[in-house]
């Protein structure tokens, strides 16, 4: 496979940015994103990394922050799930009564009261609305850039 040394196109920049941001959100490394997008574009991972750091990263600062927040929320949720599973494993439950008692205990620990649930739901809805607005702005910018590329390409 030969590597390219020509100028970067707007479409290549968009693909690079999309993959790096997706990999950040999924908890993968940027280096892995550079490797994978490099294969698609017939460019070296080093070229992709240089392009990202020198030319694109600052343009996508808001999208990067959103991706990091999404990754953190996923990791926090997964950690809670894992810890509750570990807690259950360590108990060595032998009878159904012990299991039911343990489940009741977990229910009290993890299921909030109605007031807490309502407040948490309101807070979560507000956070989701904010994230949706941020994503809409990012998508709007990407669409605008894509439209510019298409117009330039067609003229």
Buried (B, 14 or more C-beta within 10 A) or exposed (E): EEEEEEEBEBBBBBBBBBBBBEBBBEBBEBEBBBBBBBEEBEBBBEBBBEBBEEEBBEEBEEBBEBBBBBBEEEEEEEEEEEEEEEEBEEEEBEEEEEEEEBEEEEEEEEEEEEEEEEEEEEEEEEEEEEBEEBBEEBEEBBEEBEEEBEEEEEE
